Amino acid sequence: MTNYERHGSEDYWQEYYGQLEGAKITKFWMSDDDFPTFGLVHPKLGALVIEVSRDPEGNDSGFLFITDAKGEIKS
């Protein structure tokens, strides 16, 4: 069973991650626990922080793949 299956349906993930739509990344830093961390500003929700984790339990830091519109990975 994948994390996706354990932690919710597609609707759950759409609602959870969808709340980030419209937010602008304004800052990046590594947290004290070595998690990649982003500061955002959302027009309705205000200031937000994203920490990239391996899983929803926060067991370890994670990795984001950054690609262009064609899907080419940026290094």
C-alpha positions as CSV (number, residue, x, y, z in Angstrom):
1,M,0.0,0.0,0.0
2,T,1.4,3.4,-1.0
3,N,1.4,6.6,1.1
4,Y,-1.2,7.9,-1.3
5,E,-3.5,5.0,-0.6
6,R,-2.9,5.1,3.2
7,H,-3.5,8.8,3.6
8,G,-6.6,9.6,1.5
9,S,-8.4,9.5,-1.7
10,E,-7.7,11.6,-4.7
11,D,-10.3,14.0,-3.5
12,Y,-8.5,14.3,-0.2
13,W,-5.2,15.1,-1.9
14,Q,-6.8,17.6,-4.3
15,E,-8.3,19.5,-1.4
16,Y,-5.2,19.3,0.7
17,Y,-2.7,20.4,-1.9
18,G,-5.2,22.5,-3.8
19,Q,-5.2,25.0,-1.0
20,L,-1.8,26.0,-2.2
21,E,-3.1,27.2,-5.6
22,G,-2.5,30.9,-6.0
23,A,0.2,31.1,-3.4
24,K,3.6,32.7,-4.2
25,I,6.9,31.3,-2.9
26,T,8.8,34.1,-1.2
27,K,11.6,32.3,0.6
28,F,13.5,29.1,0.9
29,W,15.5,27.7,3.8
30,M,16.5,24.4,5.4
31,S,14.8,23.8,8.7
32,D,16.6,22.9,11.9
33,D,15.7,19.3,11.1
34,D,17.1,19.6,7.6
35,F,13.8,19.7,5.8
36,P,13.6,21.8,2.6
37,T,11.2,24.6,3.7
38,F,9.4,27.2,1.7
39,G,7.7,30.4,2.8
40,L,4.6,31.4,0.8
41,V,2.1,34.1,0.7
42,H,-1.5,33.2,-0.3
43,P,-3.9,36.0,-1.4
44,K,-6.7,34.5,0.9
45,L,-4.8,32.4,3.5
46,G,-1.9,34.8,4.2
47,A,1.5,33.5,5.2
48,L,2.1,29.7,4.8
49,V,5.1,27.4,5.3
50,I,5.7,24.1,3.4
51,E,8.2,21.6,4.7
52,V,9.1,18.8,2.3
53,S,9.0,15.4,4.0
54,R,9.5,11.9,2.8
55,D,6.0,11.0,4.1
56,P,3.1,12.5,6.1
57,E,4.6,11.3,9.4
58,G,7.7,13.5,8.9
59,N,10.1,10.6,9.1
60,D,12.8,12.2,7.0
61,S,13.4,15.1,4.6
62,G,12.2,14.8,1.0
63,F,13.0,15.8,-2.5
64,L,11.0,17.8,-5.1
65,F,11.6,17.3,-8.8
66,I,11.7,20.7,-10.5
67,T,10.7,20.4,-14.2
68,D,9.8,22.9,-17.0
69,A,6.5,22.8,-18.8
70,K,7.8,20.1,-21.1
71,G,8.7,17.8,-18.1
72,E,12.4,18.3,-18.5
73,I,14.1,18.1,-15.1
74,K,16.0,21.1,-14.0
75,S,19.3,20.5,-12.2
